[in-house]
Amino acid sequence: MYFLLTISFLKFVGVTFAAPPNTLEHPSKNEVNPYDFPFVTRSEWKARMAKQTQPLKTPVPYVVIHHSYTPGACTTKVQCIKAMQNMQNFHMDDRDWWDIGYNYAVGGDGAAYEGRGWDILGAHALHFNSVSIGICIIGDWRSELPPKQQLETAKALIAAGVKLGRISSEYKLVGHRQVRDTECPGDALYNEIKKWDHYSDHPTCTGDLLTMPEISDKVKDVILGNSTYDD
């Protein structure tokens, strides 16, 4: 009885008590969203757990823009979540990758979707993953451009990466085709990103990777066929 009276008195005079650690809400429920655009976390799109992860050294000097080709464009959160799940399943089950390959994706609903995130090595641009963040613009952008809001969110996501210190303030922006023999990110989208800040026309092909100081000697040995190491 004395204990209860003491507690009541302390509450009356304004003394508060912290709850034991195991009764507090998970921090993620209370953390402030650092983005000024719609952002969907892995848990929100119900991502599978990665098989393994490897850290990415940041800030990275490059941003690589992709398109998904398949799945096609999504215009609602429900559709874009399904696209994320389909891409992750394809990457993990068909290609036997550790997780969805991209660091982030952007949907036609104007939201950015968390893939591997800022601090985990991606699997989106062979031999180039260790020096870049890969962003997929969901859809097939060979002959038409993504909606304006999709493009604006992609730009805002890059700016956020710079602000957070995950992307170098002097980063270079390239299309996937510049570091890999592919049509990605589609002609229409590729011509669009050439107008964006920080776009770089170098490298122009995979052969240029051998001349880039950002690429490690170990990776260059792989490109030359002298090693089986991969990034």
Residue frames as a rotation matrix with the C-alpha (Angstrom) as fourth column:
MET 1
0.569 0.823 0.000 0.00
0.823 -0.569 0.000 0.00
0.000 0.000 -1.000 0.00
TYR 2
0.425 -0.501 -0.754 2.82
0.169 -0.775 0.609 2.39
-0.889 -0.386 -0.244 0.92
PHE 3
-0.617 -0.703 0.354 4.49
0.435 0.070 0.898 1.68
-0.655 0.708 0.263 -2.46
LEU 4
-0.179 0.641 0.747 1.31
0.966 -0.030 0.257 2.46
0.188 0.767 -0.613 -4.40
LEU 5
0.773 0.451 -0.445 0.77
0.564 -0.810 0.159 5.70
-0.288 -0.374 -0.881 -2.47
THR 6
-0.006 -0.881 -0.473 4.35
0.166 -0.467 0.869 6.74
-0.986 -0.073 0.149 -3.18
ILE 7
-0.681 -0.198 0.704 3.95
0.689 0.152 0.709 6.08
-0.248 0.968 0.033 -6.93
SER 8
0.304 0.888 0.344 0.68
0.935 -0.348 0.073 8.06
0.185 0.299 -0.936 -6.97
PHE 9
0.668 -0.091 -0.738 2.30
0.334 -0.850 0.407 11.00
-0.665 -0.518 -0.538 -5.22
LEU 10
-0.406 -0.909 -0.088 5.27
0.247 -0.202 0.948 11.05
-0.880 0.363 0.307 -7.61
LYS 11
-0.459 0.335 0.822 2.95
0.884 0.084 0.460 11.02
0.085 0.938 -0.335 -10.61
PHE 12
0.606 0.766 -0.212 0.96
0.791 -0.609 0.062 13.86
-0.082 -0.206 -0.975 -9.04
VAL 13
0.496 -0.481 -0.723 4.08
0.033 -0.821 0.569 16.06
-0.868 -0.306 -0.391 -8.76
GLY 14
0.763 -0.054 -0.644 5.08
-0.612 -0.383 -0.692 15.32
-0.209 0.922 -0.325 -12.37
VAL 15
-0.353 -0.901 0.251 7.63
-0.726 0.433 0.534 12.53
-0.590 0.006 -0.807 -12.10
THR 16
0.646 0.545 -0.535 7.38
-0.763 0.491 -0.421 10.07
0.033 0.680 0.732 -15.01
PHE 17
0.090 -0.555 0.827 8.71
-0.366 0.754 0.546 6.57
-0.926 -0.352 -0.136 -15.40
ALA 18
-0.306 -0.270 -0.913 10.30
-0.951 0.124 0.282 4.97
0.037 0.955 -0.295 -18.47
ALA 19
0.800 0.592 0.099 8.78
-0.587 0.806 -0.073 1.70
-0.123 0.001 0.992 -19.54
PRO 20
0.153 -0.747 0.647 11.06
-0.100 0.639 0.763 -1.33
-0.983 -0.182 0.023 -19.48
PRO 21
-0.583 -0.510 -0.633 12.88
-0.616 -0.230 0.753 -1.79
-0.530 0.829 -0.180 -22.83
ASN 22
-0.961 0.152 0.232 10.87
0.251 0.830 0.497 -4.83
-0.117 0.536 -0.836 -23.85
THR 23
-0.064 0.995 -0.080 7.58
0.808 0.004 -0.589 -2.90
-0.586 -0.103 -0.804 -23.60
LEU 24
-0.232 -0.068 -0.970 8.62
-0.260 -0.957 0.129 0.05
-0.937 0.282 0.204 -25.79
GLU 25
0.858 0.514 0.007 7.38
-0.082 0.149 -0.985 0.34
-0.507 0.845 0.170 -29.34
HIS 26
0.242 -0.772 0.588 9.82
0.909 0.393 0.141 -0.65
-0.340 0.500 0.796 -32.07
PRO 27
-0.321 -0.451 -0.833 11.88
0.262 -0.887 0.380 2.45
-0.910 -0.096 0.403 -32.99
SER 28
-0.917 -0.096 0.387 10.92
0.395 -0.088 0.914 2.21
-0.054 0.991 0.119 -36.66
LYS 29
0.000 0.994 0.111 7.35
0.976 -0.024 0.216 3.11
0.217 0.108 -0.970 -35.76
ASN 30
0.667 0.255 -0.700 8.45
0.555 -0.797 0.239 6.44
-0.497 -0.548 -0.673 -34.35
GLU 31
-0.388 -0.918 -0.082 11.37
0.622 -0.326 0.712 7.43
-0.680 0.225 0.698 -36.58
VAL 32
0.255 0.429 -0.866 10.99
-0.266 -0.830 -0.490 10.51
-0.930 0.355 -0.098 -38.74
ASN 33
0.578 -0.019 0.816 10.71
0.731 0.456 -0.507 9.85
-0.363 0.890 0.277 -42.47
PRO 34
-0.200 -0.769 -0.607 13.73
0.324 -0.637 0.700 11.69
-0.925 -0.057 0.377 -43.95
TYR 35
-0.798 -0.129 0.588 12.15
0.593 0.006 0.805 11.94
-0.107 0.992 0.072 -47.42
ASP 36
-0.520 0.625 -0.582 9.88
-0.322 -0.775 -0.544 14.60
-0.791 -0.096 0.604 -48.86
PHE 37
-0.327 0.445 -0.833 8.30
-0.874 0.193 0.446 12.17
0.360 0.874 0.326 -51.32
PRO 38
0.721 0.647 0.248 6.29
-0.693 0.673 0.258 8.95
0.000 -0.358 0.934 -50.90
PHE 39
-0.386 -0.901 -0.197 8.57
-0.833 0.433 -0.346 6.17
0.397 0.030 -0.917 -49.67
VAL 40
0.758 0.648 -0.075 7.73
-0.589 0.728 0.351 2.49
0.282 -0.222 0.933 -49.24
THR 41
-0.102 -0.828 0.552 9.96
-0.954 0.239 0.183 0.37
-0.284 -0.508 -0.813 -47.01
ARG 42
-0.751 -0.260 -0.607 10.81
-0.452 0.872 0.186 -3.29
0.480 0.414 -0.773 -47.51
SER 43
-0.902 0.429 0.047 8.43
0.231 0.571 -0.788 -4.29
-0.365 -0.700 -0.614 -44.76
GLU 44
-0.231 0.863 -0.449 5.61
-0.468 -0.503 -0.727 -2.30
-0.853 0.042 0.520 -46.35
TRP 45
0.134 0.298 -0.945 5.94
-0.982 0.165 -0.087 -4.10
0.130 0.940 0.315 -49.68
LYS 46
0.739 0.234 0.631 6.48
-0.477 0.844 0.245 -7.39
-0.475 -0.482 0.736 -47.82
ALA 47
0.263 -0.760 -0.595 9.95
-0.832 0.134 -0.539 -8.11
0.489 0.636 -0.596 -49.13
ARG 48
0.870 -0.110 -0.480 11.43
0.236 0.949 0.211 -11.53
0.432 -0.297 0.851 -48.51
MET 49
0.731 -0.682 0.009 14.45
-0.239 -0.243 0.940 -11.75
-0.639 -0.690 -0.340 -46.24
ALA 50
0.474 -0.655 -0.589 17.72
-0.830 -0.108 -0.548 -11.54
0.295 0.748 -0.594 -48.15
LYS 51
0.855 -0.237 -0.461 19.72
0.242 0.969 -0.049 -14.77
0.458 -0.069 0.886 -48.35
GLN 52
0.046 -0.874 -0.484 22.89
0.975 -0.067 0.214 -12.84
-0.219 -0.482 0.848 -47.57
THR 53
0.983 0.164 0.087 24.10
0.181 -0.951 -0.251 -9.24
0.042 0.263 -0.964 -47.60
GLN 54
-0.019 -1.000 -0.008 27.37
0.999 -0.019 -0.032 -7.50
0.032 -0.008 0.999 -48.26
PRO 55
0.338 0.194 -0.921 28.04
0.478 -0.879 -0.010 -3.91
-0.811 -0.437 -0.389 -47.20
LEU 56
0.480 -0.145 0.865 28.40
0.784 -0.373 -0.497 -1.14
0.395 0.917 -0.065 -49.77
LYS 57
-0.376 -0.685 -0.624 31.08
0.841 -0.535 0.080 1.45
-0.389 -0.495 0.777 -49.15
THR 58
0.521 0.621 0.585 29.48
0.773 -0.634 -0.015 4.89
0.362 0.460 -0.811 -49.32
PRO 59
0.350 0.777 -0.524 29.33
-0.376 -0.396 -0.838 7.57
-0.858 0.490 0.154 -50.52
VAL 60
0.098 -0.252 0.963 29.35
0.738 0.668 0.100 6.00
-0.668 0.700 0.251 -53.98
PRO 61
-0.632 -0.449 -0.632 30.58
-0.034 -0.798 0.601 7.97
-0.775 0.401 0.489 -57.01
TYR 62
-0.936 0.262 -0.237 27.94
-0.242 0.014 0.970 6.70
0.258 0.965 0.050 -59.46
VAL 63
-0.210 0.930 0.300 24.18
-0.404 0.197 -0.893 6.31
-0.890 -0.309 0.334 -59.85
VAL 64
-0.996 -0.087 -0.003 22.97
-0.045 0.487 0.872 3.79
-0.074 0.869 -0.489 -62.44
ILE 65
-0.244 0.961 -0.132 19.48
-0.788 -0.275 -0.551 4.18
-0.566 -0.031 0.824 -63.92
HIS 66
-0.970 0.017 0.242 17.57
0.118 0.904 0.411 1.07
-0.211 0.427 -0.879 -65.05
HIS 67
-0.153 0.986 -0.058 14.14
-0.979 -0.143 0.149 0.18
0.138 0.080 0.987 -66.30
SER 68
-0.203 0.108 0.973 12.46
-0.522 0.829 -0.201 -3.06
-0.828 -0.549 -0.112 -65.34
TYR 69
-0.773 0.086 -0.629 11.14
-0.593 0.255 0.764 -3.81
0.226 0.963 -0.146 -68.87
THR 70
0.198 0.806 -0.557 9.20
-0.105 0.583 0.806 -6.65
0.975 -0.101 0.200 -67.22
PRO 71
-0.086 0.996 0.027 7.17
0.906 0.090 -0.415 -6.10
-0.415 -0.011 -0.910 -65.07
GLY 72
-0.227 0.103 0.968 5.62
0.716 -0.656 0.238 -3.25
0.660 0.748 0.075 -66.97
ALA 73
-0.720 -0.068 0.690 4.55
-0.199 -0.933 -0.300 0.13
0.665 -0.354 0.658 -65.66
CYS 74
-0.307 0.638 -0.706 2.56
0.927 0.369 -0.070 0.31
0.216 -0.676 -0.704 -62.42
THR 75
-0.412 0.220 0.884 0.29
0.100 -0.954 0.284 3.21
0.906 0.205 0.371 -61.56
THR 76
0.629 0.619 0.470 -1.04
-0.457 -0.195 0.868 2.32
0.629 -0.761 0.160 -58.10
LYS 77
-0.095 -0.673 0.734 0.63
-0.995 0.079 -0.057 1.27
-0.019 -0.736 -0.677 -54.86
VAL 78
0.498 0.356 0.791 -0.97
-0.408 0.901 -0.149 -2.17
-0.765 -0.249 0.594 -55.10
GLN 79
0.992 -0.124 -0.012 0.40
0.038 0.393 -0.919 -2.67
0.118 0.911 0.395 -58.62
CYS 80
0.369 -0.917 0.152 3.84
-0.634 -0.368 -0.680 -1.36
0.680 0.155 -0.717 -57.70
ILE 81
0.064 -0.284 0.957 4.08
-0.895 0.407 0.181 -3.60
-0.441 -0.868 -0.228 -54.63
LYS 82
0.796 0.270 0.542 3.24
-0.035 0.914 -0.404 -6.56
-0.605 0.302 0.737 -56.86
ALA 83
0.839 -0.538 -0.084 5.94
-0.161 -0.097 -0.982 -5.45
0.520 0.838 -0.168 -59.31
MET 84
0.082 -0.828 0.554 8.49
-0.960 -0.215 -0.179 -5.30
0.267 -0.518 -0.813 -56.49
GLN 85
0.251 0.085 0.964 7.53
-0.592 0.802 0.083 -8.76
-0.766 -0.592 0.251 -55.30
ASN 86
0.970 0.139 0.199 7.72
0.072 0.617 -0.784 -10.17
-0.232 0.774 0.589 -58.84
MET 87
0.567 -0.823 -0.023 11.16
-0.481 -0.309 -0.820 -8.66
0.668 0.477 -0.571 -59.40
GLN 88
-0.038 -0.596 0.802 12.45
-0.991 0.124 0.046 -9.98
-0.127 -0.793 -0.595 -56.10
ASN 89
0.547 0.302 0.780 11.11
-0.294 0.943 -0.159 -13.46
-0.784 -0.142 0.605 -56.80
PHE 90
0.980 -0.196 -0.023 12.67
0.028 0.258 -0.966 -13.48
0.195 0.946 0.259 -60.25
HIS 91
0.321 -0.922 0.217 16.03
-0.713 -0.386 -0.585 -12.26
0.623 0.033 -0.781 -58.99
MET 92
-0.127 -0.374 0.919 16.15
-0.946 0.324 0.002 -14.64
-0.299 -0.869 -0.395 -56.03
ASP 93
0.357 0.391 0.848 14.54
-0.270 0.913 -0.307 -17.75
-0.894 -0.119 0.431 -57.53
ASP 94
0.974 0.060 0.219 15.42
0.187 0.333 -0.924 -17.62
-0.129 0.941 0.313 -61.23
ARG 95
0.565 -0.806 0.177 18.78
-0.268 -0.382 -0.884 -15.86
0.780 0.453 -0.432 -61.05
ASP 96
0.555 -0.287 -0.781 19.69
0.719 0.638 0.277 -17.18
0.419 -0.715 0.560 -57.61
TRP 97
-0.272 -0.585 0.764 20.71
0.010 -0.796 -0.606 -13.74
0.962 -0.158 0.222 -56.35
TRP 98
-0.850 -0.147 -0.505 20.72
0.484 0.158 -0.861 -12.90
0.206 -0.976 -0.063 -52.66
ASP 99
-0.267 0.737 -0.621 17.87
0.428 -0.486 -0.762 -10.39
-0.863 -0.469 -0.186 -52.95
ILE 100
0.845 0.458 0.276 16.19
0.488 -0.449 -0.749 -8.04
-0.219 0.767 -0.603 -55.40
GLY 101
0.126 -0.929 0.349 19.08
0.979 0.060 -0.193 -6.60
0.158 0.366 0.917 -57.39
TYR 102
0.066 -0.057 0.996 18.30
0.343 -0.936 -0.076 -2.88
0.937 0.347 -0.042 -57.20
ASN 103
-0.887 -0.334 -0.319 19.07
0.426 -0.326 -0.844 -0.58
0.178 -0.885 0.431 -54.33
TYR 104
-0.481 0.787 -0.386 15.81
-0.097 -0.486 -0.869 1.27
-0.871 -0.381 0.310 -55.01
ALA 105
-0.648 0.385 0.657 12.95
0.753 0.195 0.628 1.34
0.113 0.902 -0.416 -57.49
VAL 106
-0.781 0.453 -0.430 10.48
-0.269 -0.865 -0.423 4.08
-0.564 -0.214 0.798 -58.39
GLY 107
-0.483 0.695 0.532 6.89
0.757 0.637 -0.145 3.36
-0.440 0.333 -0.834 -59.37
GLY 108
-0.643 0.341 0.686 4.41
0.450 -0.557 0.698 5.15
0.620 0.757 0.205 -61.57
ASP 109
0.485 0.798 -0.357 2.51
0.762 -0.185 0.621 5.97
0.429 -0.574 -0.698 -58.39
GLY 110
0.476 -0.369 0.798 5.28
-0.216 -0.929 -0.300 8.46
0.852 -0.029 -0.522 -57.62
ALA 111
0.872 -0.153 0.466 6.68
-0.451 0.120 0.884 6.47
-0.191 -0.981 0.036 -54.69
ALA 112
-0.095 -0.942 -0.322 10.22
-0.823 0.256 -0.507 5.24
0.560 0.216 -0.799 -54.12
TYR 113
0.915 0.395 -0.085 10.49
-0.312 0.823 0.474 1.59
0.258 -0.407 0.876 -53.07
GLU 114
0.213 -0.865 0.454 13.30
-0.923 -0.025 0.385 0.33
-0.321 -0.501 -0.804 -50.90
GLY 115
0.683 -0.122 -0.720 15.26
-0.306 0.848 -0.433 -2.51
0.664 0.516 0.542 -52.47
ARG 116
0.230 -0.686 -0.690 18.62
0.768 0.563 -0.305 -3.35
0.598 -0.460 0.656 -50.94
GLY 117
0.889 0.174 -0.423 18.88
0.416 -0.692 0.590 0.18
-0.190 -0.701 -0.687 -49.59
TRP 118
0.840 -0.541 0.047 21.77
-0.492 -0.795 -0.355 2.62
0.230 0.275 -0.934 -49.34
ASP 119
0.204 -0.831 0.517 24.21
-0.950 -0.041 0.308 0.47
-0.235 -0.554 -0.799 -47.42
ILE 120
0.253 -0.063 0.965 23.96
-0.042 0.996 0.076 -2.95
-0.967 -0.059 0.249 -49.09
LEU 121
-0.733 -0.610 -0.302 25.86
-0.372 -0.013 0.928 -3.94
-0.570 0.793 -0.217 -52.23
GLY 122
0.322 0.912 -0.253 23.46
-0.691 0.043 -0.722 -4.31
-0.648 0.407 0.644 -55.15
ALA 123
-0.477 -0.379 0.793 23.35
0.314 0.769 0.557 -6.79
-0.821 0.515 -0.248 -58.03
HIS 124
0.573 0.797 -0.193 22.18
0.218 -0.375 -0.901 -4.46
-0.790 0.474 -0.388 -60.78
ALA 125
0.865 -0.368 -0.341 25.28
-0.482 -0.418 -0.770 -3.67
0.141 0.831 -0.539 -62.87
LEU 126
0.853 -0.522 -0.014 27.91
0.516 0.838 0.176 -6.40
-0.081 -0.157 0.984 -63.15
HIS 127
-0.054 -0.995 0.085 31.43
0.954 -0.076 -0.289 -5.18
0.294 0.065 0.953 -62.27
PHE 128
-0.499 -0.074 0.864 29.97
0.130 -0.992 -0.010 -1.80
0.857 0.107 0.504 -61.28
ASN 129
0.452 0.823 -0.344 27.92
0.442 0.129 0.888 -2.61
0.775 -0.554 -0.305 -58.19
SER 130
0.162 -0.458 -0.874 30.62
0.987 0.061 0.151 -1.67
-0.016 -0.887 0.462 -55.69
VAL 131
-0.839 -0.505 -0.201 30.79
0.499 -0.863 0.086 1.93
-0.217 -0.028 0.976 -56.90
SER 132
-0.805 0.567 0.173 27.13
-0.262 -0.602 0.754 2.70
0.532 0.562 0.633 -57.53
ILE 133
-0.550 0.808 0.210 23.54
-0.151 0.152 -0.977 2.90
-0.822 -0.569 0.039 -56.36
GLY 134
-0.960 0.237 0.146 21.14
0.220 0.322 0.921 1.23
0.172 0.917 -0.361 -58.79
ILE 135
-0.512 0.833 -0.208 17.71
-0.301 -0.401 -0.865 2.79
-0.804 -0.380 0.456 -59.27
CYS 136
-0.832 0.301 0.465 15.06
0.548 0.576 0.607 1.03
-0.085 0.760 -0.645 -61.35
ILE 137
-0.619 0.716 -0.323 12.28
-0.700 -0.689 -0.188 3.06
-0.358 0.109 0.927 -62.98
ILE 138
-0.519 0.408 0.751 9.56
0.171 0.910 -0.377 0.41
-0.838 -0.067 -0.542 -63.06
GLY 139
0.607 0.763 -0.223 8.22
-0.167 -0.152 -0.974 -0.10
-0.777 0.629 0.036 -66.59
ASP 140
0.056 -0.506 0.861 9.29
0.899 0.401 0.177 -0.52
-0.434 0.764 0.477 -70.22
TRP 141
0.565 0.120 -0.816 10.73
0.053 -0.993 -0.109 2.81
-0.823 0.018 -0.568 -71.36
ARG 142
-0.354 -0.673 0.649 12.05
0.701 0.269 0.660 1.96
-0.619 0.689 0.377 -74.81
SER 143
-0.521 0.210 0.828 9.60
0.753 -0.344 0.561 4.11
0.402 0.915 0.021 -76.76
GLU 144
0.407 0.672 0.619 7.85
0.197 -0.726 0.659 6.33
0.892 -0.146 -0.428 -74.20
LEU 145
-0.584 -0.649 0.487 8.78
-0.257 -0.421 -0.870 8.28
0.770 -0.633 0.079 -71.11
PRO 146
-0.515 0.394 -0.761 7.68
0.830 0.451 -0.328 7.46
0.214 -0.801 -0.559 -67.57
PRO 147
0.609 0.769 0.194 5.11
0.644 -0.622 0.445 9.80
0.463 -0.146 -0.874 -65.99
LYS 148
0.180 -0.544 0.820 6.52
-0.162 -0.838 -0.520 13.10
0.970 -0.039 -0.239 -64.76
GLN 149
0.649 0.119 0.752 5.94
-0.737 -0.150 0.660 12.24
0.191 -0.982 -0.010 -61.09
GLN 150
0.937 -0.345 0.051 7.95
0.328 0.923 0.201 9.04
-0.116 -0.171 0.978 -61.50
LEU 151
0.265 -0.866 0.425 10.89
0.621 -0.184 -0.762 10.96
0.738 0.466 0.489 -62.93
GLU 152
0.240 -0.136 0.961 10.67
-0.463 -0.886 -0.010 13.66
0.853 -0.443 -0.276 -60.28
THR 153
0.907 0.094 0.410 10.70
-0.413 0.390 0.823 11.11
-0.082 -0.916 0.393 -57.48
ALA 154
0.700 -0.713 0.031 13.77
0.692 0.668 -0.273 9.45
0.174 0.212 0.962 -59.00
LYS 155
0.044 -0.678 0.734 15.55
0.218 -0.710 -0.669 12.80
0.975 0.189 0.117 -58.97
ALA 156
0.456 0.205 0.866 14.41
-0.707 -0.509 0.492 13.48
0.541 -0.836 -0.087 -55.40
LEU 157
0.994 -0.110 -0.007 15.65
0.096 0.841 0.532 10.06
-0.053 -0.530 0.847 -54.31
ILE 158
0.295 -0.939 0.179 19.10
0.754 0.114 -0.646 10.79
0.586 0.325 0.742 -55.71
ALA 159
0.012 -0.243 0.970 19.13
-0.257 -0.938 -0.231 14.17
0.966 -0.247 -0.074 -53.98
ALA 160
0.814 0.334 0.475 18.18
-0.541 0.139 0.829 12.45
0.211 -0.932 0.294 -50.72
GLY 161
0.811 -0.562 -0.164 21.06
0.569 0.822 -0.001 10.02
0.136 -0.093 0.986 -51.16
VAL 162
-0.046 -0.820 0.571 23.44
0.417 -0.535 -0.735 12.93
0.908 0.205 0.366 -51.51
LYS 163
0.221 0.229 0.948 21.98
-0.606 -0.729 0.317 14.66
0.764 -0.645 -0.023 -48.46
LEU 164
0.950 0.203 0.237 22.28
-0.312 0.596 0.739 11.48
0.009 -0.776 0.630 -46.41
GLY 165
0.161 -0.984 0.080 25.92
-0.904 -0.114 0.412 11.05
-0.397 -0.138 -0.907 -47.43
ARG 166
0.287 0.003 0.958 25.32
0.064 0.998 -0.022 7.81
-0.956 0.068 0.286 -49.34
ILE 167
0.590 -0.125 0.798 25.94
0.807 0.061 -0.587 9.32
0.024 0.990 0.137 -52.78
SER 168
-0.450 -0.845 -0.289 28.87
0.811 -0.522 0.264 11.62
-0.374 -0.116 0.920 -53.47
SER 169
0.313 0.537 -0.784 27.94
0.178 -0.844 -0.507 15.25
-0.933 0.019 -0.360 -54.01
GLU 170
-0.169 -0.454 -0.875 30.02
-0.827 -0.418 0.377 15.00
-0.536 0.787 -0.305 -57.20
TYR 171
-0.115 0.180 0.977 28.37
0.118 0.979 -0.167 11.79
-0.986 0.096 -0.134 -58.38
LYS 172
-0.774 -0.067 -0.629 28.07
-0.612 -0.178 0.771 10.80
-0.164 0.982 0.097 -62.02
LEU 173
0.118 0.920 0.373 24.79
-0.450 0.385 -0.806 9.56
-0.885 -0.073 0.460 -63.47
VAL 174
-0.788 -0.380 -0.485 24.81
-0.603 0.315 0.733 6.84
-0.126 0.870 -0.477 -66.13
GLY 175
0.417 0.879 -0.230 22.39
-0.908 0.414 -0.066 4.52
0.037 0.236 0.971 -67.87
HIS 176
0.510 -0.179 0.841 22.76
-0.274 0.893 0.356 0.77
-0.815 -0.412 0.407 -67.40
ARG 177
0.944 -0.082 0.320 23.74
0.323 0.436 -0.840 0.38
-0.071 0.896 0.438 -71.07
GLN 178
0.657 -0.737 0.160 26.90
-0.587 -0.633 -0.506 2.38
0.474 0.238 -0.848 -70.44
VAL 179
-0.201 -0.748 0.633 28.30
-0.966 0.259 0.000 -0.31
-0.164 -0.611 -0.775 -68.13
ARG 180
-0.384 0.172 0.907 26.67
-0.033 0.979 -0.200 -3.41
-0.923 -0.107 -0.371 -69.56
ASP 181
-0.980 0.055 -0.193 25.72
-0.191 0.036 0.981 -4.71
0.061 0.998 -0.025 -73.03
THR 182
-0.467 0.881 -0.073 21.99
0.796 0.383 -0.470 -4.07
-0.386 -0.277 -0.880 -72.76
GLU 183
-0.287 0.481 0.829 19.16
0.570 -0.609 0.551 -1.86
0.770 0.631 -0.099 -74.04
CYS 184
0.484 0.502 -0.717 18.37
0.869 -0.175 0.464 -0.84
0.107 -0.847 -0.520 -70.47
PRO 185
-0.692 0.707 -0.148 17.08
0.212 0.004 -0.977 1.70
-0.690 -0.707 -0.152 -69.45
GLY 186
0.250 0.777 0.577 15.31
0.868 0.085 -0.490 1.95
-0.430 0.623 -0.653 -72.81
ASP 187
-0.417 -0.497 0.761 15.93
0.843 -0.525 0.119 4.55
0.341 0.691 0.637 -75.51
ALA 188
0.341 0.638 0.691 13.28
0.316 -0.770 0.555 7.03
0.885 0.029 -0.464 -74.34
LEU 189
0.966 0.021 -0.258 14.40
0.258 -0.191 0.947 7.01
-0.029 -0.981 -0.189 -70.70
TYR 190
0.138 -0.990 -0.033 18.07
0.919 0.116 0.376 7.02
-0.368 -0.082 0.926 -71.62
ASN 191
-0.298 -0.200 0.933 17.65
0.693 -0.718 0.067 10.12
0.656 0.667 0.353 -73.77
GLU 192
0.706 0.617 0.348 15.78
0.160 -0.617 0.770 11.74
0.690 -0.488 -0.534 -70.89
ILE 193
0.824 -0.376 -0.424 18.46
0.475 0.049 0.879 11.13
-0.309 -0.925 0.219 -68.25
LYS 194
-0.104 -0.865 0.491 21.06
0.972 -0.193 -0.134 12.68
0.211 0.464 0.861 -70.55
LYS 195
0.078 0.235 0.969 19.39
0.182 -0.959 0.218 16.00
0.980 0.159 -0.117 -69.64
TRP 196
0.889 0.340 -0.306 19.65
0.326 -0.001 0.945 15.42
0.321 -0.940 -0.112 -65.88
ASP 197
0.584 -0.693 0.422 22.21
-0.792 -0.599 0.113 17.00
0.174 -0.401 -0.900 -63.61
HIS 198
0.058 -0.734 0.676 25.41
-0.742 0.421 0.521 14.99
-0.667 -0.532 -0.521 -63.21
TYR 199
0.931 0.231 0.283 24.84
0.005 0.767 -0.642 12.86
-0.365 0.599 0.713 -66.34
SER 200
-0.026 -0.986 -0.165 28.17
-0.617 -0.114 0.778 11.55
-0.786 0.122 -0.606 -67.63
ASP 201
0.767 0.275 -0.580 28.83
-0.640 0.384 -0.665 10.14
0.039 0.882 0.470 -71.08
HIS 202
-0.185 -0.836 -0.516 31.78
-0.492 0.534 -0.688 8.20
0.851 0.127 -0.510 -69.69
PRO 203
-0.698 -0.588 0.409 31.93
-0.071 0.625 0.778 5.24
-0.713 0.514 -0.478 -69.50
THR 204
-0.192 0.611 -0.768 30.38
-0.970 -0.238 0.052 4.59
-0.151 0.755 0.638 -72.88
CYS 205
0.530 0.309 -0.790 30.77
-0.469 0.883 0.030 0.79
0.707 0.355 0.612 -72.76
THR 206
0.994 -0.112 0.013 32.11
0.055 0.580 0.813 -2.00
-0.098 -0.807 0.582 -70.55
GLY 207
0.399 -0.904 0.155 35.55
0.784 0.249 -0.569 -1.65
0.475 0.348 0.808 -72.15
ASP 208
0.159 -0.302 0.940 35.86
-0.155 -0.948 -0.279 1.79
0.975 -0.101 -0.197 -70.57
LEU 209
0.961 0.245 0.127 35.66
-0.164 0.136 0.977 0.23
0.222 -0.960 0.171 -67.11
LEU 210
0.550 -0.817 -0.173 39.29
0.827 0.562 -0.026 -0.84
0.119 -0.129 0.985 -67.50
THR 211
-0.283 -0.670 0.687 40.36
0.554 -0.699 -0.453 2.82
0.783 0.252 0.569 -67.66
MET 212
0.447 0.597 0.666 38.38
-0.190 -0.665 0.723 3.97
0.874 -0.449 -0.184 -64.62
PRO 213
-0.615 -0.767 0.181 40.27
-0.309 0.024 -0.951 4.49
0.725 -0.641 -0.252 -61.36
GLU 214
-0.098 0.662 0.743 37.07
-0.995 -0.088 -0.052 3.84
0.030 -0.744 0.667 -59.38
ILE 215
0.825 0.393 -0.406 37.04
-0.434 0.901 -0.011 0.21
0.362 0.185 0.914 -60.53
SER 216
0.497 -0.649 0.576 39.26
-0.588 0.236 0.773 -2.00
-0.638 -0.723 -0.264 -58.41
ASP 217
-0.368 -0.744 -0.557 42.11
-0.930 0.282 0.238 -4.01
-0.020 0.605 -0.796 -59.91
LYS 218
-0.750 0.137 0.647 40.38
-0.088 0.949 -0.302 -7.21
-0.656 -0.283 -0.700 -58.79
VAL 219
0.342 0.938 0.063 37.29
0.059 0.045 -0.997 -6.35
-0.938 0.344 -0.040 -60.81
LYS 220
0.375 -0.290 -0.881 39.42
-0.882 -0.404 -0.242 -5.37
-0.286 0.867 -0.408 -63.79
ASP 221
-0.743 -0.653 0.148 41.05
-0.601 0.748 0.283 -8.81
-0.295 0.122 -0.948 -63.62
VAL 222
-0.261 0.749 0.609 37.57
0.236 0.661 -0.712 -10.36
-0.936 -0.042 -0.349 -63.86
ILE 223
0.637 0.510 -0.578 36.75
-0.358 -0.468 -0.808 -8.24
-0.683 0.722 -0.115 -66.92
LEU 224
0.021 -0.752 -0.659 40.03
-0.999 -0.039 0.013 -9.36
-0.035 0.658 -0.752 -68.51
GLY 225
0.746 0.353 -0.565 39.27
-0.420 0.907 0.013 -12.98
0.517 0.227 0.825 -67.69
ASN 226
-0.242 -0.951 -0.195 42.21
-0.295 0.263 -0.918 -13.34
0.924 -0.165 -0.344 -65.32
SER 227
-0.978 -0.037 0.204 40.15
-0.207 0.165 -0.964 -13.95
0.002 -0.986 -0.169 -62.19
THR 228
-0.434 0.872 -0.224 36.82
0.561 0.457 0.691 -15.30
0.705 0.174 -0.688 -61.02
TYR 229
-0.724 0.155 -0.672 36.37
0.550 -0.458 -0.699 -12.63
-0.416 -0.875 0.247 -58.34
ASP 230
-0.313 0.675 0.668 33.16
0.611 -0.395 0.686 -10.70
0.727 0.623 -0.289 -58.71
ASP 231
-0.986 0.008 0.169 31.62
-0.121 -0.732 -0.670 -7.67
0.119 -0.681 0.723 -57.02
